[in-house]
Amino acid sequence: MVFSSPLFLFFYLPTVLLVYYMTPLRWRNAVLLVFNLIFYGWGEPVYILIMFLSIAIDYTHGMLVEKAKRRGRDGRARAAVCSSVLFNLALLFFFKYWDFLAESLAAVGLDFMPRLGLSLPIGISFYTFQTMSYTIDVYRGDAPVQRSVISFGTFVTLFPQLIAGPIIQYKDLDAQLDHRDHTAEKFASGVQVFVVGMAKKVLLANNLGMLWDAYKAVPAAGLTVLGAWLGVAAFSLQIYFDFSGYSDMAIGLGRMLGFEFKPNFDYPYISRSITEFWRRWHISLGTWFREYVYIPLGGNRVSRGRLCFNLLVVWGLTGIWHGASWNFLLWGLYFGVLLMLEKLFLKRWIDRWPACFQHAYTLLLVAVSWAVFALEDFGQLGAYLAVMFGLAGRSLTDGAFFYYLRSYLPVLVLACLASTPLARRLWHRAPARAVQAALPVLLLAGLLLSTAYLVDATYNPFLYFRF
């Protein structure tokens, strides 16, 4: 079930909110757990069994960790947390990476692993990371063990962020599972954030996605230099508004239910370095890898050689987390190398540049990264990049470029403006009375326009669902 679908907007969500707020406080987690499972199992009910298994295994391991630590048996506690992590990684590997490894080995003559052909459980990359954070947080003493299996199940299956994040660390949600605020102001704020997120997704990301799909389908021989850049610019904006829009919807839904999730994006395209970009893009994933992989490896407080190793490990894992394909690994290592260079010497040099050059440097490298991310076939990727940089002997432009530019110019301009904090700054400077009068009108307009688009259109993908 997709947030931006009529089924969710006009049936599932109203039903959840009605039943949730009619239920006494002490039973609300149980109600949420039931609705979470309905939401997750709507498309493929069989994967609810995997969810039950994940809940049971990690709940049991959390209890084992707490019991061992209470008795001063740190070795047993460490063994329990390692067992939990290995289970989650094995689950993720089995469904997401088994066939990828089998095909990769077969390509070099080692064809001994059978292909399973399993469909990927939606959101498995997100919820396995969340459940791993639980046992690790309990082991570290960052959060108490959760003794209620209902509350723990609610944490694992919480539908607002279950299938595409943000990735919620257990220590950030622990207290909210038992005590959270349900106020009219918080609910209204949640509605506002949800509608803004849906408008970003439906009105901007979907339209930009059609422009990228048009250029992606063009053979390299038919591309022009500016056309290739227009296509990758469209994808850069599409993936931002697609994922940040979904994250906003998740945050808004959480507030409607009394939860508070941390922001997942902070205007990444205004960054002046790759380091800053990754402080602003998919914040929850970066935080997870920093706290549970990078810092345990030694973080920054190591030799230069070990620092390079740590960065390449973390970013190789970050890349392959996104998908079982070599282009995702290349994408992760690409950023790992750039971050390594910035940490070693490049950042000090870049800081001396004028701000506009810093910004151009960052956008150029990020745009190249999105070409790597979007094109799984290395032959197509190489040909596309060659056209982008004028190395393929293609013309600068053609009639198709001007046609697409004219057709999508309003969306592109609006998307570029919306990817900066300009509108937010102007909004905060506006007179309070004007804001109070305009806000409900703008929200209603955004909701109606998004709904009309959903009813009329058939193009409504969510890019991060496949991860």
BADREN-408551 format. One line per 8 residues: their letters; for each residue x, y, z of C-alpha. Coordinates in Angstrom, 3 decimals, padded with zeros to 6 digits. Layout:
A	X/Y/Z ~ ...
***
This chain:
MVFSSPLF	000.000/000.000/000.000 ~ 001.355/003.393/-001.002 ~ 000.788/006.592/001.000 ~ -000.074/008.516/-002.148 ~ -002.837/006.131/-003.227 ~ -006.596/006.765/-002.954 ~ -006.972/003.502/-001.008 ~ -004.601/004.732/001.694
LFFYLPTV	-005.827/008.331/001.764 ~ -009.565/007.725/001.791 ~ -009.976/004.344/003.459 ~ -007.001/003.028/005.393 ~ -005.777/006.245/007.055 ~ -009.211/007.521/008.185 ~ -010.024/004.065/009.562 ~ -006.736/003.885/011.483
LLVYYMTP	-007.152/007.357/012.984 ~ -010.791/006.773/013.927 ~ -010.163/003.437/015.646 ~ -006.889/004.633/017.209 ~ -008.405/007.678/018.897 ~ -011.505/005.767/020.009 ~ -009.278/003.226/021.775 ~ -008.142/003.757/025.399
LRWRNAVL	-004.488/004.807/025.724 ~ -003.254/001.500/027.134 ~ -004.550/-000.443/024.100 ~ -003.367/001.910/021.373 ~ -000.100/000.076/020.716 ~ -002.047/-003.147/020.181 ~ -004.392/-001.398/017.755 ~ -001.417/000.075/015.915
LVFNLIFY	000.270/-003.325/015.704 ~ -002.800/-004.832/014.030 ~ -003.109/-001.985/011.532 ~ 000.639/-002.034/010.897 ~ 000.458/-005.688/009.905 ~ -002.566/-005.075/007.671 ~ -000.663/-002.269/005.962 ~ 002.447/-004.382/005.458
GWGEPVYI	000.632/-007.495/004.308 ~ -001.767/-005.774/001.926 ~ 000.218/-006.671/-001.191 ~ 001.940/-009.913/-000.128 ~ 000.447/-011.354/003.088 ~ 003.004/-014.185/003.195 ~ 005.730/-011.771/004.275 ~ 003.873/-011.066/007.504
LIMFLSIA	005.293/-014.422/008.641 ~ 008.818/-013.068/008.160 ~ 007.830/-010.000/010.162 ~ 006.551/-012.201/013.004 ~ 009.806/-014.173/012.931 ~ 011.870/-010.989/013.059 ~ 009.843/-009.662/016.005 ~ 010.135/-012.945/017.925
IDYTHGML	013.877/-013.379/017.342 ~ 014.879/-009.824/018.204 ~ 012.531/-009.573/021.184 ~ 014.012/-012.793/022.589 ~ 017.571/-011.645/021.957 ~ 016.875/-008.330/023.662 ~ 015.699/-010.189/026.757 ~ 018.784/-012.434/026.652
VEKAKRRG	021.101/-009.415/026.385 ~ 019.426/-007.681/029.331 ~ 019.464/-010.838/031.474 ~ 023.151/-011.498/030.791 ~ 024.143/-007.894/031.538 ~ 022.098/-007.866/034.748 ~ 024.012/-010.938/035.917 ~ 027.362/-009.451/034.909
RDGRARAA	027.960/-011.949/032.115 ~ 029.158/-009.595/029.419 ~ 030.416/-012.421/027.214 ~ 026.940/-013.926/026.996 ~ 025.432/-010.504/026.353 ~ 027.911/-009.937/023.542 ~ 027.140/-013.369/022.095 ~ 023.405/-012.627/022.183
VCSSVLFN	023.739/-009.291/020.403 ~ 026.047/-010.863/017.798 ~ 023.502/-013.636/017.256 ~ 020.748/-011.055/016.738 ~ 022.813/-009.055/014.254 ~ 023.801/-012.202/012.346 ~ 020.163/-013.299/012.115 ~ 019.095/-009.948/010.670
LALLFFFK	021.989/-009.848/008.219 ~ 021.278/-013.435/007.154 ~ 017.614/-012.571/006.591 ~ 018.580/-009.553/004.511 ~ 021.195/-011.513/002.551 ~ 018.836/-014.403/001.815 ~ 016.108/-012.281/000.269 ~ 018.106/-009.423/-001.209
YWDFLAES	021.574/-010.647/-002.121 ~ 021.449/-014.422/-002.670 ~ 020.548/-014.304/-006.363 ~ 022.905/-011.366/-006.933 ~ 025.819/-013.350/-005.503 ~ 024.811/-016.477/-007.429 ~ 024.693/-014.597/-010.731 ~ 027.946/-012.757/-010.024
LAAVGLDF	029.759/-016.011/-009.279 ~ 028.241/-017.676/-012.334 ~ 029.553/-014.827/-014.481 ~ 033.121/-015.827/-013.542 ~ 032.535/-019.558/-014.027 ~ 031.508/-020.509/-010.466 ~ 027.944/-021.587/-011.140 ~ 027.152/-023.650/-008.029
MPRLGLSL	024.540/-021.533/-006.194 ~ 020.894/-022.089/-007.194 ~ 018.775/-019.073/-008.148 ~ 015.882/-018.717/-005.738 ~ 013.900/-016.101/-007.640 ~ 012.355/-014.704/-004.465 ~ 010.566/-011.381/-004.529 ~ 012.070/-008.828/-002.157
PIGISFYT	009.963/-008.182/000.964 ~ 009.070/-004.488/000.904 ~ 011.115/-002.389/003.306 ~ 013.352/-005.239/004.494 ~ 016.465/-003.043/004.302 ~ 014.803/-000.518/006.596 ~ 013.215/-002.708/009.257 ~ 016.201/-005.059/009.627
FQTMSYTI	018.386/-002.042/010.412 ~ 015.839/-000.889/012.973 ~ 015.696/-004.243/014.724 ~ 019.491/-004.455/014.790 ~ 019.579/-001.056/016.486 ~ 017.351/-002.453/019.257 ~ 019.633/-005.200/020.530 ~ 022.732/-003.026/020.054
DVYRGDAP	021.164/-000.139/021.997 ~ 020.133/-002.499/024.809 ~ 023.629/-004.000/024.925 ~ 025.283/-000.585/025.045 ~ 022.910/000.621/027.743 ~ 021.548/003.372/025.478 ~ 017.989/002.119/025.982 ~ 016.227/-000.243/028.398
VQRSVISF	014.971/-003.612/027.238 ~ 011.386/-003.617/025.967 ~ 009.457/-006.163/028.017 ~ 006.158/-005.758/026.189 ~ 006.114/-007.805/023.007 ~ 003.193/-005.671/021.799 ~ 005.188/-002.454/022.182 ~ 008.236/-004.031/020.562
GTFVTLFP	006.123/-005.299/017.684 ~ 004.715/-001.796/017.280 ~ 008.259/-000.417/017.009 ~ 009.270/-002.940/014.346 ~ 006.103/-002.616/012.251 ~ 005.170/001.056/012.715 ~ 003.496/001.709/009.369 ~ 004.418/005.390/008.807
QLIAGPII	008.082/004.473/008.329 ~ 007.952/000.709/007.902 ~ 008.658/000.298/004.209 ~ 010.814/003.293/003.206 ~ 012.085/004.923/006.375 ~ 013.250/007.090/007.915 ~ 015.293/004.482/009.792 ~ 014.338/004.905/013.444
QYKDLDAQ	016.858/003.890/016.084 ~ 015.236/002.191/019.048 ~ 016.734/004.583/021.603 ~ 014.980/007.477/019.838 ~ 011.550/005.828/020.033 ~ 011.736/003.840/023.269 ~ 010.106/006.409/025.547 ~ 007.435/007.244/022.959
LDHRDHTA	006.207/003.652/022.843 ~ 004.874/004.006/026.383 ~ 004.203/007.754/026.659 ~ 003.544/010.098/023.753 ~ 001.676/013.344/023.395 ~ -001.667/013.393/021.598 ~ -002.574/017.051/021.124 ~ -004.608/018.938/018.543
EKFASGVQ	-001.584/021.104/017.729 ~ 000.619/018.072/017.098 ~ -002.063/016.399/014.981 ~ -002.549/019.559/012.895 ~ 001.208/019.852/012.434 ~ 001.274/016.244/011.258 ~ -001.452/016.903/008.689 ~ 000.480/019.915/007.410
VFVVGMAK	003.754/017.996/007.017 ~ 001.937/015.061/005.390 ~ 000.199/017.243/002.792 ~ 003.452/019.050/001.948 ~ 005.202/015.698/001.545 ~ 002.440/014.349/-000.678 ~ 002.586/017.456/-002.884 ~ 006.366/017.059/-003.204
KVLLANNL	005.941/013.437/-004.193 ~ 002.889/013.644/-006.451 ~ 003.167/017.067/-008.080 ~ 006.949/017.339/-008.395 ~ 008.625/013.915/-008.215 ~ 006.137/012.122/-010.457 ~ 006.342/014.753/-013.209 ~ 010.133/014.910/-013.025
GMLWDAYK	010.219/011.127/-013.180 ~ 008.429/011.148/-016.527 ~ 011.082/013.498/-017.922 ~ 013.899/011.249/-016.683 ~ 012.181/008.133/-018.038 ~ 011.943/009.788/-021.448 ~ 015.695/010.450/-021.569 ~ 016.634/007.128/-019.994
AVPAAGLT	014.822/005.339/-022.822 ~ 016.777/007.197/-025.528 ~ 019.732/005.174/-026.915 ~ 023.119/006.834/-026.446 ~ 023.302/007.442/-030.195 ~ 020.202/009.625/-029.944 ~ 021.275/011.675/-026.911 ~ 022.657/015.189/-027.005
VLGAWLGV	024.950/016.776/-024.430 ~ 022.364/019.152/-022.987 ~ 019.687/016.471/-023.231 ~ 021.781/014.097/-021.110 ~ 022.290/016.845/-018.526 ~ 018.584/017.683/-018.523 ~ 017.747/014.035/-017.921 ~ 020.139/013.617/-015.001
AAFSLQIY	018.991/016.955/-013.535 ~ 015.415/015.666/-013.669 ~ 016.407/012.450/-011.892 ~ 018.391/014.381/-009.271 ~ 015.299/016.391/-008.413 ~ 012.947/013.419/-008.757 ~ 014.781/011.236/-006.258 ~ 015.025/014.120/-003.788
FDFSGYSD	011.334/015.000/-003.889 ~ 010.308/011.338/-004.064 ~ 012.248/010.277/-000.985 ~ 012.021/013.498/001.028 ~ 008.311/013.648/000.200 ~ 007.847/010.112/001.516 ~ 009.889/010.958/004.615 ~ 007.736/014.039/005.225
MAIGLGRM	004.595/011.942/004.897 ~ 006.035/009.426/007.369 ~ 006.932/012.187/009.838 ~ 003.477/013.726/009.445 ~ 001.712/010.401/009.988 ~ 003.870/009.795/013.047 ~ 002.778/013.118/014.535 ~ -000.873/012.304/013.889
LGFEFKPN	-000.322/009.204/016.030 ~ 001.650/011.063/018.714 ~ 005.166/010.057/017.598 ~ 008.032/012.393/016.761 ~ 010.553/011.250/014.140 ~ 013.750/013.113/013.353 ~ 014.023/014.928/009.984 ~ 015.554/012.854/007.197
FDYPYISR	016.528/015.657/004.792 ~ 017.823/019.199/005.244 ~ 017.988/020.822/001.798 ~ 020.948/018.736/000.558 ~ 021.242/020.559/-002.772 ~ 022.421/023.763/-001.091 ~ 025.536/021.935/000.159 ~ 029.030/023.265/-000.563
SITEFWRR	030.876/019.958/-000.243 ~ 030.180/016.248/-000.473 ~ 030.733/016.027/003.291 ~ 027.981/018.572/003.867 ~ 025.736/016.870/001.306 ~ 025.793/013.649/003.306 ~ 024.992/015.514/006.496 ~ 021.809/016.686/004.786
WHISLGTW	020.801/013.678/002.620 ~ 019.102/010.571/004.079 ~ 020.192/011.618/007.544 ~ 018.796/008.537/009.277 ~ 020.863/006.142/007.122 ~ 024.044/008.166/007.570 ~ 023.468/008.315/011.325 ~ 022.900/004.555/011.488
FREYVYIP	026.119/003.707/009.661 ~ 028.089/006.264/011.671 ~ 026.903/004.977/015.052 ~ 026.839/001.243/014.375 ~ 029.669/000.759/011.838 ~ 031.958/003.775/011.384 ~ 032.564/004.670/015.043 ~ 033.034/001.010/016.139
LGGNRVSR	035.674/000.720/013.387 ~ 037.528/003.636/014.961 ~ 035.885/006.592/013.250 ~ 038.184/009.554/012.618 ~ 040.543/008.871/015.530 ~ 042.775/006.506/013.602 ~ 045.701/006.646/011.216 ~ 045.186/007.970/007.710
GRLCFNLL	045.363/004.483/006.264 ~ 042.775/003.142/008.680 ~ 040.574/006.200/008.072 ~ 040.560/005.442/004.350 ~ 039.728/001.801/005.071 ~ 036.872/002.762/007.413 ~ 035.363/005.149/004.885 ~ 035.531/002.667/002.021
VVWGLTGI	033.961/-000.093/004.148 ~ 031.118/002.141/005.324 ~ 030.397/003.556/001.898 ~ 030.692/000.218/000.156 ~ 028.063/-001.072/002.587 ~ 025.975/002.060/002.101 ~ 025.988/001.501/-001.637 ~ 025.108/-002.188/-001.543
WHGASWNF	022.387/-001.462/001.067 ~ 020.534/000.410/-001.662 ~ 020.355/-002.552/-003.984 ~ 021.835/-005.849/-005.108 ~ 023.620/-004.510/-008.158 ~ 027.188/-003.536/-008.980 ~ 026.217/000.023/-009.869 ~ 025.055/000.607/-006.276
LLWGLYFG	028.378/-000.652/-004.937 ~ 030.166/001.643/-007.397 ~ 027.913/004.516/-006.308 ~ 028.787/003.958/-002.653 ~ 032.521/003.659/-003.294 ~ 032.371/006.781/-005.480 ~ 031.134/008.764/-002.487 ~ 033.552/006.954/-000.185
VLLMLEKL	036.513/008.085/-002.293 ~ 035.210/011.669/-002.507 ~ 034.672/011.845/001.258 ~ 038.101/010.329/001.842 ~ 039.722/012.973/-000.372 ~ 037.807/015.760/001.347 ~ 038.837/014.538/004.797 ~ 042.485/014.155/003.814
FLKRWIDR	043.065/017.473/002.023 ~ 040.420/018.520/-000.501 ~ 037.983/020.122/001.968 ~ 040.587/022.629/003.189 ~ 041.248/023.641/-000.407 ~ 037.557/023.870/-001.326 ~ 036.826/026.089/001.686 ~ 038.961/028.814/000.079
WPACFQHA	036.799/028.932/-003.043 ~ 033.926/031.396/-003.548 ~ 030.620/029.939/-002.358 ~ 029.231/029.663/-005.900 ~ 032.191/027.488/-006.974 ~ 031.796/025.260/-003.897 ~ 028.136/024.827/-004.737 ~ 028.837/024.079/-008.409
YTLLLVAV	031.514/021.522/-007.448 ~ 029.070/019.693/-005.190 ~ 026.159/019.693/-007.630 ~ 028.386/018.449/-010.459 ~ 029.701/015.476/-008.482 ~ 026.264/014.649/-007.079 ~ 024.718/014.764/-010.567 ~ 027.317/012.279/-011.815
SWAVFALE	026.544/010.054/-008.836 ~ 022.846/009.959/-009.734 ~ 023.690/008.750/-013.227 ~ 025.640/005.889/-011.613 ~ 022.740/005.234/-009.227 ~ 020.032/005.205/-011.888 ~ 021.709/003.198/-014.661 ~ 022.390/-000.411/-013.663
DFGQLGAY	023.874/-001.442/-017.000 ~ 027.523/-000.362/-017.082 ~ 027.501/-000.104/-020.869 ~ 024.554/002.280/-020.787 ~ 026.127/004.184/-017.886 ~ 029.442/004.640/-019.688 ~ 027.718/005.794/-022.864 ~ 025.485/008.225/-020.949
LAVMFGLA	028.402/009.777/-019.050 ~ 030.403/010.060/-022.273 ~ 027.566/012.045/-023.850 ~ 027.215/014.237/-020.734 ~ 030.849/015.290/-020.879 ~ 031.021/015.690/-024.653 ~ 033.226/012.647/-025.226 ~ 030.905/010.780/-027.585
GRSLTDGA	030.852/013.172/-030.522 ~ 027.165/013.997/-030.045 ~ 025.642/017.383/-030.851 ~ 025.070/019.931/-028.123 ~ 021.304/020.015/-028.474 ~ 018.372/019.133/-030.723 ~ 014.661/019.732/-031.113 ~ 013.741/017.111/-028.522
FFYYLRSY	015.757/018.962/-025.867 ~ 013.899/022.226/-026.460 ~ 010.569/020.394/-026.544 ~ 011.171/018.745/-023.176 ~ 012.624/021.931/-021.718 ~ 009.554/023.959/-022.726 ~ 007.172/021.250/-021.532 ~ 008.774/020.748/-018.122
LPVLVLAC	010.207/024.215/-017.453 ~ 007.547/025.228/-014.874 ~ 008.066/021.997/-012.915 ~ 011.858/022.290/-013.118 ~ 011.849/025.908/-011.909 ~ 009.418/025.132/-009.091 ~ 011.462/022.077/-008.078 ~ 014.714/024.047/-008.037
LASTPLAR	013.143/026.717/-005.822 ~ 011.540/024.110/-003.548 ~ 014.895/022.369/-003.069 ~ 016.185/025.480/-001.264 ~ 015.052/027.037/002.040 ~ 013.974/030.241/000.233 ~ 010.234/029.582/000.517 ~ 010.553/028.633/004.192
RLWHRAPA	012.448/031.839/004.960 ~ 009.872/033.985/003.185 ~ 007.086/032.140/004.990 ~ 008.628/032.776/008.401 ~ 009.058/036.473/007.595 ~ 005.453/036.921/006.488 ~ 002.994/038.636/008.886 ~ 001.377/036.196/011.304
RAVQAALP	-002.159/037.069/010.170 ~ -001.278/036.451/006.539 ~ 000.222/033.072/007.431 ~ -002.844/032.050/009.450 ~ -005.133/033.008/006.575 ~ -003.044/031.460/003.803 ~ -002.027/028.177/005.459 ~ -005.376/026.322/005.312
VLLLAGLL	-005.979/027.549/001.751 ~ -002.560/026.357/000.568 ~ -002.894/023.004/002.333 ~ -006.343/022.419/000.867 ~ -005.089/023.369/-002.594 ~ -002.119/021.016/-002.249 ~ -004.368/018.180/-001.099 ~ -006.924/018.705/-003.875
LSTAYLVD	-004.319/019.043/-006.625 ~ -002.438/015.960/-005.429 ~ -005.649/013.951/-005.158 ~ -006.796/015.029/-008.614 ~ -003.436/013.977/-010.037 ~ -003.619/010.592/-008.318 ~ -007.125/009.906/-009.589 ~ -006.238/010.891/-013.159
ATYNPFLY	-002.653/009.611/-013.505 ~ -001.207/006.112/-013.639 ~ 002.438/007.094/-012.980 ~ 002.990/006.893/-009.215 ~ 006.208/005.030/-008.307 ~ 008.124/005.301/-005.044 ~ 011.827/004.926/-005.817 ~ 012.938/003.807/-002.365
FRF	010.333/001.028/-002.060 ~ 012.706/-001.333/-003.873 ~ 015.318/-000.985/-001.125
***
